[in-house]
Amino acid sequence: SNHSQTFTLTVYTPQSKESKEYEEKNQFSYSCYAPDSCRMYCPSVNTPPNDIKLNDTTWHKENGEPSSDYFSSVEEKDSGVYICTQSYLYSGQLYNMSFTVVLDVQREKPVKNLGISFPNDSQQFEVEVGTRAEIPCKALTDSTFDSGSLFWLSGGSFVEEDKDNRNARVYFSFSFDNRTEQMTATLTFTEVKEEDLSTKFTCKLESETKPAFATIILTKKAQASYTALAVCTVVVVVVMVLIVVINVKFKVDITLFFRDALGCRSSTSDGKVYDAFLMCYMSDTGKGLNEDDRRQLENTLEEQFGYTLCLYDRDILPGQAVAETVLESTEQSRAVVLVPCSSDPGPGTGLLSAIHEALVERKTRLILISTKQTEGSETESLPEALQLLSKAGDCVTWKGSPPSSMFWKELRYHLPAPQHAPRKTHQLLPQTSYDVLSL
């Protein structure tokens, strides 16, 4: 039978773009390290069929000087461009194939950190029972490697490789990176079990240069604890409840404490002249404040707590239009205090009925003082205008002295902060028997 084969011959001019691309495509690099031995290899690409036999291989430098492919002790001066020419005999005719090899001779060969780089010996790994887990073992070796040189042990037994048993619960898979010359054996648990936590798994590297091993420890991943969260939640709730209870029970004392400690004063920018307008009315039950109680109320607020009061019998001049004057005084006051009296030193309830709408419309702060005897029925016994006013304001039960009593605290709580600081009064403390004896 006849055998025929077709070859295509393409000729490029030396300066053509195609010629340069061809040269780059067929140029190969090779590195050696002085003073080691070095052998160059003619690239085995684009070789003819097997029935066309290789006749000879020759080497020469770029300048045409003959050369060898082997250096027993290579030197930096040996770096350069070498031409590898292979001769093939076909039908009595020799055909040549040439390749360009660029030899780069470096002074020192980089020292590789051979051995297992990960994991460290006795390194712990947290795993979750019942889930999948993968732990890689990485080792660096020289260019000559054996895929069986890096593997995993379970206790004293070999862990199967995935290519041998793909149905195993615990196996390892092997890979090799030609560029970095790094081997990786990944230990895989398709499902971690409790028994794995007490088993020693060892990654072992068998190497003539540097054998190594690394044993890992599997630990159970800590479950999310909700105890601390529950405790914190309970503590926060308890603290919030305590804050609410304390605020409700001691809101008067807390407000007055901060008002006195910080020296809070009402601003005069609102144009108000008085802190409060004390308006007395005749109590129908006859259980109102007497003259002495009324004076004590006025003096304590003005002299001890620093309030600027508008008093009907002192600040409203006789002969003026009563209704207009009372309304004007109310507008100039930050609050109106309704005081039941056993006598009638004020404008009377009839006048209050006339200005009721104006008081509500201006949303003036209203405070109604009731007496202890009529605390339960006082509001119902008031005239209609006062009943409406009392519903729009706050009620405080009169208890008299001392100024530290709850009555004064509640009254000050409902009143706005005074414009001026309280007057400082100095009182001599009574001597005790101990003081007398010490003298």
VENJO-V728911 format. One record per pair of residues at least 4 apart in sequence whose ideal C-beta (glycine too) atoms are under 6 Angstrom apart, sorted by the first residue. I is the first residue (numbers start at 1). GAP is how many residues later the second one is. D is the distance in whole Angstrom. If there is no record, write none. Layout:
[[I & GAP & D] [I & GAP & D]]
This chain:
[[12 & 4 & 5] [12 & 6 & 5] [12 & 7 & 4] [14 & 5 & 6] [26 & 73 & 6] [27 & 73 & 4] [28 & 15 & 5] [28 & 73 & 5] [29 & 73 & 5] [30 & 10 & 6] [30 & 71 & 6] [30 & 73 & 5] [31 & 73 & 5] [32 & 6 & 3] [32 & 42 & 5] [32 & 73 & 5] [33 & 73 & 5] [33 & 76 & 4] [34 & 40 & 6] [34 & 41 & 5] [34 & 42 & 6] [34 & 71 & 6] [34 & 73 & 6] [35 & 38 & 5] [37 & 35 & 5] [38 & 33 & 4] [38 & 36 & 4] [39 & 31 & 5] [40 & 29 & 5] [40 & 61 & 6] [42 & 15 & 6] [42 & 42 & 4] [42 & 44 & 6] [42 & 57 & 6] [43 & 56 & 5] [48 & 4 & 4] [48 & 40 & 6] [52 & 36 & 5] [52 & 38 & 5] [55 & 32 & 4] [55 & 34 & 5] [56 & 31 & 5] [57 & 29 & 5] [58 & 27 & 5] [59 & 8 & 5] [59 & 10 & 5] [59 & 23 & 6] [59 & 25 & 6] [60 & 4 & 6] [60 & 6 & 5] [60 & 7 & 5] [60 & 23 & 5] [61 & 4 & 4] [61 & 6 & 5] [62 & 19 & 4] [67 & 15 & 6] [71 & 7 & 6] [74 & 4 & 5] [74 & 31 & 5] [76 & 29 & 5] [78 & 27 & 5] [79 & 24 & 6] [79 & 25 & 6] [79 & 26 & 4] [81 & 21 & 6] [82 & 19 & 5] [82 & 21 & 6] [83 & 15 & 6] [84 & 15 & 5] [84 & 17 & 6] [85 & 11 & 5] [85 & 13 & 5] [86 & 11 & 5] [87 & 7 & 5] [87 & 9 & 5] [88 & 7 & 5] [89 & 5 & 6] [90 & 5 & 6] [112 & 28 & 6] [113 & 27 & 6] [114 & 26 & 5] [114 & 95 & 6] [114 & 96 & 5] [115 & 95 & 5] [115 & 97 & 4] [116 & 23 & 5] [116 & 89 & 5] [116 & 96 & 5] [116 & 98 & 5] [117 & 21 & 5] [118 & 20 & 5] [119 & 4 & 4] [119 & 95 & 5] [119 & 97 & 6] [121 & 93 & 5] [121 & 94 & 6] [123 & 93 & 6] [124 & 93 & 5] [124 & 95 & 5] [125 & 10 & 6] [125 & 91 & 6] [125 & 93 & 6] [126 & 93 & 6] [126 & 95 & 4] [127 & 6 & 5] [127 & 65 & 5] [127 & 91 & 5] [128 & 93 & 5] [129 & 63 & 5] [132 & 58 & 6] [133 & 56 & 4] [133 & 59 & 5] [134 & 52 & 6] [134 & 54 & 5] [135 & 52 & 5] [136 & 48 & 5] [136 & 50 & 5] [137 & 48 & 5] [137 & 66 & 4] [138 & 44 & 6] [138 & 46 & 5] [139 & 11 & 5] [139 & 44 & 5] [139 & 66 & 5] [140 & 42 & 5] [141 & 4 & 5] [141 & 42 & 6] [143 & 38 & 6] [147 & 27 & 6] [149 & 57 & 5] [150 & 33 & 5] [150 & 35 & 5] [150 & 55 & 5] [152 & 7 & 4] [152 & 20 & 5] [152 & 35 & 5] [152 & 51 & 6] [153 & 49 & 4] [154 & 5 & 5] [154 & 45 & 6] [154 & 47 & 6] [155 & 44 & 6] [155 & 45 & 6] [159 & 13 & 5] [160 & 4 & 5] [160 & 5 & 4] [160 & 8 & 5] [160 & 11 & 5] [161 & 11 & 6] [162 & 4 & 6] [162 & 9 & 5] [162 & 11 & 5] [169 & 21 & 5] [170 & 19 & 6] [171 & 17 & 6] [172 & 13 & 5] [172 & 14 & 6] [172 & 15 & 5] [173 & 13 & 5] [174 & 11 & 5] [175 & 9 & 5] [176 & 7 & 5] [177 & 5 & 5] [192 & 4 & 5] [196 & 22 & 6] [197 & 21 & 5] [200 & 15 & 6] [201 & 15 & 5] [202 & 11 & 5] [202 & 13 & 4] [203 & 11 & 5] [204 & 9 & 4] [205 & 7 & 5] [206 & 5 & 6] [207 & 4 & 5] [226 & 4 & 6] [242 & 4 & 6] [243 & 4 & 6] [245 & 4 & 6] [246 & 4 & 5] [247 & 4 & 5] [250 & 4 & 5] [252 & 157 & 5] [252 & 161 & 5] [253 & 4 & 6] [255 & 158 & 6] [256 & 156 & 6] [257 & 4 & 6] [258 & 4 & 6] [259 & 5 & 5] [259 & 158 & 6] [264 & 153 & 5] [265 & 152 & 6] [265 & 154 & 6] [266 & 150 & 5] [266 & 151 & 5] [266 & 153 & 5] [272 & 60 & 6] [272 & 62 & 5] [273 & 59 & 4] [274 & 34 & 5] [274 & 36 & 4] [274 & 58 & 6] [274 & 59 & 4] [275 & 32 & 4] [275 & 33 & 5] [275 & 59 & 6] [275 & 143 & 5] [276 & 33 & 6] [276 & 57 & 6] [276 & 59 & 4] [276 & 61 & 5] [276 & 139 & 6] [277 & 33 & 4] [277 & 52 & 5] [277 & 53 & 6] [277 & 56 & 4] [277 & 59 & 5] [278 & 31 & 6] [278 & 33 & 6] [278 & 59 & 5] [278 & 61 & 6] [279 & 59 & 6] [279 & 67 & 6] [280 & 59 & 5] [280 & 61 & 5] [280 & 65 & 5] [280 & 66 & 4] [281 & 65 & 6] [281 & 68 & 5] [282 & 62 & 4] [283 & 4 & 6] [283 & 5 & 3] [283 & 57 & 4] [284 & 97 & 6] [285 & 89 & 5] [285 & 96 & 6] [286 & 56 & 6] [287 & 84 & 5] [287 & 86 & 5] [287 & 87 & 5] [288 & 52 & 4] [288 & 53 & 4] [288 & 54 & 5] [289 & 4 & 4] [289 & 5 & 5] [289 & 52 & 5] [290 & 52 & 5] [295 & 4 & 6] [296 & 4 & 6] [299 & 4 & 5] [300 & 4 & 5] [300 & 103 & 6] [301 & 4 & 5] [301 & 6 & 4] [302 & 5 & 6] [302 & 7 & 6] [303 & 120 & 6] [304 & 99 & 6] [304 & 118 & 6] [305 & 117 & 5] [306 & 112 & 4] [306 & 114 & 5] [306 & 115 & 6] [306 & 116 & 4] [307 & 111 & 5] [308 & 111 & 6] [310 & 5 & 5] [310 & 19 & 5] [310 & 23 & 6] [311 & 4 & 5] [312 & 4 & 5] [312 & 34 & 5] [313 & 32 & 5] [316 & 9 & 5] [320 & 5 & 5] [322 & 25 & 6] [323 & 31 & 6] [326 & 21 & 5] [327 & 28 & 5] [327 & 31 & 6] [330 & 6 & 6] [334 & 82 & 5] [335 & 30 & 4] [335 & 80 & 6] [336 & 28 & 5] [336 & 30 & 5] [337 & 30 & 5] [338 & 30 & 5] [339 & 30 & 5] [347 & 4 & 4] [349 & 34 & 5] [352 & 33 & 5] [353 & 32 & 4] [355 & 4 & 6] [356 & 29 & 5] [357 & 4 & 6] [359 & 5 & 5] [366 & 23 & 6] [366 & 26 & 6] [366 & 27 & 3] [367 & 26 & 6] [367 & 27 & 5] [367 & 47 & 5] [368 & 22 & 4] [368 & 25 & 5] [368 & 27 & 5] [369 & 27 & 6] [369 & 29 & 5] [370 & 5 & 5] [370 & 8 & 4] [370 & 25 & 6] [370 & 27 & 5] [371 & 27 & 5] [372 & 25 & 6] [374 & 4 & 4] [375 & 22 & 5] [377 & 4 & 6] [379 & 11 & 5] [382 & 4 & 4] [382 & 5 & 5] [386 & 4 & 6] [394 & 20 & 5] [396 & 14 & 5] [396 & 15 & 5] [399 & 6 & 5] [399 & 8 & 4] [403 & 5 & 5] [431 & 4 & 4] [431 & 5 & 6]]
